[in-house]
Amino acid sequence: MPELPEVHALAIDLESRLKGRVVQRLDVLAFYALKTFDPPVTALAGQVVQRVDRHGKFLDLLIGGLHLTIHLSLAGWIRWRDKAPAGMPSRKSPIAARLVLEGGTGLDITEAGTHKGLALHIVRNPSEVPGIAQLGPDALEIDEAGFAEILQAAGRAQLKGVLRKQSIIAGIGNAYSDEILHAAKMSPFRPANMGAEDTARLYAAMRQTLQEAIARAEGQPASELKKEKKTALRVHGRFGEPCPECGETIKQVVYSGSSFQYCPACQNEGKTFSDRGIDRLL
C-alpha cells in the first residue's frame, strides 16, 4: 500500500503533469470504486486542474471547484498515459477509472488482485470524505509535544497499532511502522505510553524514516515508486534476511491476513515473538 512518502511523491509528480490542464472526462469502469454520486462525474468535464494535494494517504485533485480524492488501498496505483486511449479496456483489465485530458493524455487508475479497496470520491470539500474527516494529525506535521500527548492518550495500546491507525496519526502504514520501530529499536508490542526519553527517540525515528523516504521518492515517476520503496526498506518484507544493523535473522508475525517484520536482537532483547502461522506448521 502506498504510504505518506509515496503519496507525497505521487502528488508532486501528478501536479507537474496535470496543473493547468483541462479535463475532458472521467470514465469510471469499476463502479464499486466510486463512492459518491453528487456531484456527478460529468461535473468534471471542461474543468481545469488547479493543484494536487495529499491528506494522509489520500490524493486530492482540485478540478475546477471540485475535489477528486483517491485512496489507493492495498493494490491500487496510478499510471500516466501519454497517448489517447484506444477504445475502452476489457472487463479483465485492472483499470478501474480513467481521467482523460484534452488531447487524450491522462491517468489510468488501476487496482490489481481480488481485494477491492480502491476508493474515489467527487466532493465539494475534502472533509466530506469520511476517511479524510477522521484523519489524525499528519505524521510530518505534528510536533514532539503533540506526539507525546498521542502516546500518553493511547495508554497500553500496542505501539505498532497506534503508529498505523490513521485516526491517530495520518500517513503511516504497515511498512513504515516496521521501519520506524526498527530505527527506534522498539518492540511492535510495546505499550504506547512511555517516558520522555523514549518518546523523543521514537519521534526522531519517525521523522527521519519518513523524510529519508520522501527524499528518495521525490522526482521519481509513478512507475518507479513501488520499486524504490521495496528496495529501500530495511526490515519490512525482509523475512529471513539478515538485519542490516546487527546481522540477526529478521523474523515476522502473521496476523489477520497481514504480517510485520522485526529484528529480535534490535527490538526485543534477542527474543522471538510467537507467530501463529509458523507455530501451526511446527
C-alpha positions as CSV (number, residue, x, y, z in Angstrom):
1,M,0.0,0.0,0.0
2,P,1.3,3.5,-0.8
3,E,2.1,5.4,2.4
4,L,2.9,9.0,3.1
5,P,6.3,9.2,1.2
6,E,4.9,7.6,-2.0
7,V,1.6,9.5,-1.9
8,H,3.6,12.7,-1.3
9,A,5.8,11.9,-4.4
10,L,2.7,11.0,-6.4
11,A,1.1,14.3,-5.6
12,I,4.2,16.3,-6.8
13,D,4.6,14.2,-10.0
14,L,0.9,14.4,-10.8
15,E,0.7,18.2,-10.2
16,S,3.6,18.7,-12.6
17,R,1.7,16.8,-15.3
18,L,-1.9,17.9,-14.6
19,K,-1.8,21.5,-13.3
20,G,-3.5,23.9,-15.8
21,R,-4.8,21.0,-18.0
22,V,-8.4,20.7,-19.0
23,V,-10.3,17.6,-18.1
24,Q,-12.3,16.0,-20.9
25,R,-14.0,13.4,-18.8
26,L,-13.7,10.8,-16.1
27,D,-14.6,7.3,-17.1
28,V,-15.4,5.0,-14.1
29,L,-15.0,1.4,-15.3
30,A,-15.2,-0.3,-11.9
31,F,-18.4,1.1,-10.3
32,Y,-17.5,-0.2,-6.9
33,A,-14.7,2.3,-6.7
34,L,-16.8,5.4,-7.0
35,K,-18.3,6.2,-3.5
36,T,-20.3,9.3,-4.4
37,F,-23.0,10.3,-6.8
38,D,-23.4,14.1,-6.2
39,P,-21.7,15.9,-7.8
40,P,-21.7,13.5,-10.8
41,V,-18.6,12.5,-12.7
42,T,-19.8,14.7,-15.7
43,A,-19.3,17.8,-13.5
44,L,-15.5,17.4,-14.0
45,A,-15.8,17.8,-17.8
46,G,-14.3,21.1,-19.1
47,Q,-12.8,22.0,-15.7
48,V,-9.1,22.9,-15.2
49,V,-6.9,21.0,-12.8
50,Q,-5.8,23.6,-10.1
51,R,-3.5,21.5,-7.9
52,V,-2.8,18.1,-6.4
53,D,-2.6,17.7,-2.6
54,R,-2.2,15.0,-0.1
55,H,-4.2,14.2,3.0
56,G,-2.6,11.3,4.9
57,K,-2.6,8.5,2.3
58,F,-5.3,10.2,0.2
59,L,-4.6,12.0,-3.1
60,D,-6.7,15.1,-3.7
61,L,-7.1,16.6,-7.2
62,L,-8.7,20.0,-7.2
63,I,-10.5,20.2,-10.6
64,G,-12.3,23.5,-11.1
65,G,-14.2,23.9,-7.8
66,L,-14.5,20.1,-7.1
67,H,-12.2,17.6,-5.4
68,L,-11.5,14.2,-6.9
69,T,-10.0,12.2,-4.0
70,I,-8.3,8.9,-4.5
71,H,-7.4,6.3,-1.9
72,L,-5.3,3.6,-3.5
73,S,-5.7,1.0,-0.7
74,L,-3.7,-2.3,-0.9
75,A,-3.4,-2.8,-4.6
76,G,-4.3,0.5,-6.3
77,W,-2.0,2.5,-8.4
78,I,-1.9,5.4,-11.0
79,R,-0.3,5.2,-14.4
80,W,0.3,8.2,-16.6
81,R,-0.9,7.7,-20.2
82,D,1.0,9.7,-22.9
83,K,-1.5,8.8,-25.7
84,A,-5.2,8.9,-26.2
85,P,-6.8,5.6,-25.1
86,A,-7.6,3.1,-28.0
87,G,-11.2,2.3,-27.0
88,M,-12.5,1.0,-23.7
89,P,-10.5,-1.6,-21.8
90,S,-11.8,-5.1,-21.4
91,R,-13.6,-6.3,-18.3
92,K,-10.5,-8.2,-17.2
93,S,-8.4,-5.0,-17.3
94,P,-7.1,-3.7,-13.9
95,I,-8.2,-0.2,-14.9
96,A,-10.8,1.0,-12.5
97,A,-11.1,4.6,-13.7
98,R,-9.6,6.8,-16.4
99,L,-9.1,10.5,-16.3
100,V,-8.9,11.8,-19.8
101,L,-7.5,15.3,-20.5
102,E,-8.0,17.4,-23.6
103,G,-5.6,15.8,-26.2
104,G,-6.2,12.3,-24.9
105,T,-3.4,12.1,-22.3
106,G,-4.3,11.4,-18.7
107,L,-4.3,8.9,-15.9
108,D,-5.3,5.3,-15.6
109,I,-6.3,4.4,-12.0
110,T,-5.8,0.7,-11.6
111,E,-6.4,-2.0,-9.0
112,A,-4.9,-5.5,-9.1
113,G,-6.0,-8.6,-7.2
114,T,-9.2,-9.7,-5.7
115,H,-9.2,-7.3,-2.7
116,K,-11.1,-4.3,-3.9
117,G,-10.4,-1.3,-1.7
118,L,-9.8,1.5,-4.2
119,A,-12.0,4.5,-3.4
120,L,-12.8,7.6,-5.5
121,H,-14.9,10.5,-4.2
122,I,-16.0,13.6,-6.0
123,V,-16.8,16.2,-3.4
124,R,-17.0,19.9,-2.9
125,N,-14.8,19.8,0.2
126,P,-12.3,17.0,1.2
127,S,-13.8,17.0,4.6
128,E,-16.9,15.3,3.0
129,V,-14.8,12.2,2.5
130,P,-15.2,10.1,5.7
131,G,-11.7,8.8,5.7
132,I,-10.2,12.3,5.4
133,A,-12.6,13.8,8.0
134,Q,-11.4,11.1,10.5
135,L,-7.7,11.6,10.0
136,G,-5.4,12.4,12.9
137,P,-2.6,14.9,12.6
138,D,-0.1,14.3,9.8
139,A,3.0,12.3,10.8
140,L,5.3,15.0,9.5
141,E,3.3,18.0,10.8
142,I,2.9,17.0,14.4
143,D,5.5,18.3,16.9
144,E,7.1,16.3,19.6
145,A,4.8,17.6,22.3
146,G,1.7,16.6,20.3
147,F,3.3,13.2,19.6
148,A,3.9,12.7,23.3
149,E,0.3,13.5,24.1
150,I,-0.9,11.0,21.5
151,L,1.2,8.2,23.0
152,Q,0.1,9.1,26.5
153,A,-3.6,9.0,25.5
154,A,-3.1,5.6,23.8
155,G,-2.0,4.2,27.1
156,R,-1.2,0.4,26.9
157,A,-2.3,0.1,23.3
158,Q,0.3,-1.7,21.2
159,L,2.8,0.7,19.6
160,K,2.6,-0.6,16.1
161,G,-1.2,-0.3,16.0
162,V,-1.0,3.2,17.3
163,L,1.5,4.3,14.6
164,R,-0.5,2.9,11.7
165,K,-4.0,3.9,12.8
166,Q,-5.0,6.8,10.6
167,S,-7.4,8.4,13.0
168,I,-4.5,8.8,15.5
169,I,-1.5,9.6,13.2
170,A,-2.1,10.1,9.4
171,G,0.2,8.7,6.7
172,I,2.0,5.7,8.3
173,G,1.0,2.2,7.2
174,N,2.3,-1.4,7.8
175,A,5.7,-0.9,6.0
176,Y,6.8,2.3,7.5
177,S,5.6,1.4,11.0
178,D,8.0,-1.6,10.8
179,E,10.8,0.7,9.6
180,I,10.2,3.3,12.3
181,L,10.1,0.8,15.1
182,H,13.3,-0.9,13.8
183,A,15.1,2.5,13.6
184,A,13.9,3.3,17.2
185,K,14.8,-0.2,18.4
186,M,11.4,-0.7,19.9
187,S,9.1,-3.8,20.1
188,P,5.9,-3.6,18.0
189,F,4.0,-4.9,21.0
190,R,5.4,-2.3,23.4
191,P,2.7,-0.1,25.1
192,A,2.5,3.3,23.5
193,N,2.7,5.3,26.7
194,M,6.4,5.7,27.5
195,G,8.9,8.0,29.2
196,A,10.1,11.3,27.7
197,E,13.5,9.9,26.5
198,D,11.9,7.0,24.6
199,T,9.2,9.3,23.2
200,A,11.9,11.6,21.8
201,R,13.8,8.6,20.3
202,L,10.6,7.3,18.6
203,Y,9.6,10.8,17.3
204,A,13.1,11.3,15.8
205,A,13.0,7.8,14.2
206,M,9.6,8.6,12.7
207,R,10.6,11.9,11.2
208,Q,13.9,10.6,9.9
209,T,12.5,7.5,8.4
210,L,9.7,9.4,6.6
211,Q,11.9,12.3,5.5
212,E,14.6,9.9,4.1
213,A,11.9,8.0,2.2
214,I,10.5,11.3,0.8
215,A,13.9,12.4,-0.3
216,R,14.3,9.1,-2.2
217,A,10.8,9.2,-3.7
218,E,10.7,12.8,-4.9
219,G,11.4,13.2,-8.5
220,Q,10.7,9.6,-9.3
221,P,7.9,8.9,-11.8
222,A,4.9,7.0,-10.6
223,S,6.1,3.9,-12.4
224,E,9.2,3.7,-10.3
225,L,7.8,4.5,-6.8
226,K,6.8,0.9,-5.8
227,K,10.2,-0.5,-6.8
228,E,12.1,2.3,-5.0
229,K,10.1,1.7,-1.8
230,K,10.6,-2.0,-1.8
231,T,14.3,-1.8,-2.4
232,A,14.9,0.8,0.3
233,L,13.1,-1.0,3.1
234,R,15.4,-2.4,5.8
235,V,13.2,-4.9,7.7
236,H,9.7,-4.8,6.2
237,G,9.3,-7.6,3.7
238,R,12.8,-8.9,4.6
239,F,11.7,-12.0,6.5
240,G,14.6,-14.5,6.7
241,E,17.3,-11.9,5.6
242,P,20.0,-10.6,7.9
243,C,19.3,-7.4,9.8
244,P,21.2,-4.5,8.3
245,E,22.1,-3.3,11.8
246,C,23.2,-6.4,13.6
247,G,23.1,-9.3,11.2
248,E,20.4,-11.3,13.2
249,T,17.8,-13.0,11.0
250,I,14.7,-10.9,10.5
251,K,11.6,-12.6,11.8
252,Q,7.9,-12.0,11.2
253,V,4.5,-12.3,12.8
254,V,1.4,-13.1,10.6
255,Y,-2.0,-11.9,11.8
256,S,-5.4,-11.2,10.4
257,G,-4.3,-11.6,6.8
258,S,-1.3,-9.3,7.3
259,S,2.2,-9.5,8.7
260,F,5.0,-7.5,10.1
261,Q,8.7,-8.0,10.3
262,Y,11.2,-7.1,13.0
263,C,14.7,-7.9,14.3
264,P,14.7,-9.9,17.6
265,A,18.1,-8.6,18.6
266,C,17.5,-4.9,17.9
267,Q,13.9,-4.8,19.1
268,N,13.2,-7.5,21.6
269,E,16.4,-8.4,23.5
270,G,17.0,-11.3,21.2
271,K,13.6,-12.9,21.9
272,T,11.3,-14.1,19.0
273,F,7.6,-13.4,19.2
274,S,5.2,-16.3,18.7
275,D,3.9,-16.4,15.2
276,R,0.6,-18.3,14.7
277,G,1.4,-19.1,11.0
278,I,4.8,-20.7,11.8
279,D,3.5,-22.2,15.1
280,R,0.8,-24.1,13.2
281,L,3.4,-25.6,10.8
282,L,5.5,-26.7,13.7
